[in-house]
Amino acid sequence: MIKRNFTDRTKETILPLYKSLVRPHLDYCSQIWNPHYVKDIKLIEGVQRRATKLVESVKDLHYDERLKILGLMRLDKRRDRSDLIETFMICNGNYRVDKDLFFATYNCGRRGHSRKLFKRRCRLYIRKLAFSTC
């Protein structure tokens, strides 16, 4: 849609359009469903790859170079970052959720701080890769 409807292909035009129209769909519920199959990751990353090629000044560069020039991150790194933010928010009580539902803490014989987290084991493979526990 962006490629069809906008003729101006500068960084100042394409980046706000991509960030406001496309990326929210790619990031939606990334804390709940984080793709772990390579085919799913490539499919989602391909959307950002195509969007960065729309910018005229960087379309001939390698994907990682385009991301660096445009100030974007790979989507798998964004998902990891959002998981860390959600973990921080849950552990510090910013949500009305019991953190024991998500994480187990283990203080016995550990040096350092008291917030060492462990993810509980899951008996189902599908739950193993989800953000929440079993």
C-alpha positions in Angstrom: 0.0 0.0 0.0 2.8 2.4 0.9 4.6 1.6 -2.4 1.5 2.2 -4.5 0.2 5.3 -2.9 3.4 7.4 -2.1 5.8 8.6 -4.8 8.2 10.3 -2.4 10.7 7.6 -1.4 12.8 9.6 1.0 13.8 8.4 4.5 11.7 11.2 6.1 8.6 9.9 4.3 8.9 6.1 4.3 10.2 5.6 7.9 7.2 7.3 9.7 4.8 5.5 7.4 6.4 2.1 8.1 6.6 2.8 11.9 3.0 3.9 12.1 1.3 1.6 9.6 3.3 -1.6 9.4 5.4 -2.2 12.4 2.6 -2.2 15.0 1.2 -5.3 13.1 4.5 -7.0 13.3 5.0 -6.3 17.0 1.4 -7.0 18.1 1.4 -9.6 20.9 5.0 -10.4 20.5 5.2 -11.1 24.2 2.6 -13.8 23.8 3.7 -15.4 20.6 7.4 -15.2 19.8 8.1 -17.1 16.6 10.8 -19.7 17.0 10.7 -21.5 13.6 13.2 -20.1 11.1 10.5 -20.0 8.4 8.3 -17.8 10.6 11.1 -15.5 11.5 12.2 -15.1 7.9 8.6 -14.4 6.8 8.1 -11.6 9.4 11.6 -10.2 8.9 10.9 -10.1 5.1 8.2 -7.5 5.6 10.8 -5.1 7.2 13.3 -6.1 4.6 11.0 -5.0 1.8 10.0 -1.8 3.6 13.6 -0.7 4.0 14.2 -1.3 0.3 11.5 1.4 -0.4 13.9 4.1 0.7 15.6 5.3 -2.5 19.0 6.3 -0.9 19.7 2.9 0.7 17.8 0.3 -1.5 21.0 -1.1 -2.9 22.8 -1.7 0.4 22.8 -4.9 2.4 19.9 -5.4 4.9 22.0 -4.8 8.0 23.5 -1.7 6.6 20.1 -0.4 5.7 18.9 -0.9 9.2 21.9 0.9 10.7 21.4 3.9 8.4 17.7 4.0 9.0 18.0 3.6 12.8 16.0 0.4 13.0 16.5 -2.9 14.8 16.0 -6.4 13.6 12.6 -7.6 14.6 13.9 -10.6 16.6 16.0 -8.2 18.6 12.9 -6.0 19.2 11.0 -9.0 20.4 13.8 -9.9 22.8 13.9 -6.3 24.1 10.1 -6.3 24.6 10.3 -9.6 26.6 12.9 -8.0 28.8 10.7 -4.9 29.3 7.7 -7.1 30.2 9.8 -9.1 32.6 11.0 -5.9 34.3 7.5 -4.5 34.5 6.1 -7.7 36.0 9.0 -8.1 38.6 8.7 -4.5 39.7 4.9 -4.7 40.3 3.8 -2.3 37.5 1.1 -4.7 36.5 -1.6 -6.2 38.7 -0.2 -9.7 38.1 1.4 -12.1 40.6 4.9 -12.5 39.4 4.9 -16.1 40.8 2.6 -17.0 37.9 5.4 -16.2 35.5 8.7 -16.7 37.3 10.2 -18.7 40.1 12.8 -17.0 42.3 15.5 -19.0 44.0 17.5 -17.4 46.8 19.2 -20.4 48.5 23.0 -20.3 48.2 23.0 -17.6 45.5 25.4 -14.6 45.6 24.4 -11.2 44.4 20.9 -9.8 44.3 17.6 -11.4 45.3 15.9 -11.1 41.9 17.4 -14.1 40.1 14.6 -15.5 37.9 14.0 -19.0 36.7 11.4 -20.1 34.2 9.5 -23.2 35.4 9.6 -26.3 33.4 6.7 -27.1 31.1 5.4 -30.5 30.2 4.0 -29.3 26.9 6.4 -28.3 24.1 4.1 -25.5 22.9 4.1 -23.8 26.3 7.9 -24.1 26.5 8.4 -21.3 24.1 5.7 -18.9 25.4 6.4 -16.0 27.7 4.2 -17.2 30.5 4.8 -20.4 32.4 2.9 -23.7 32.3 
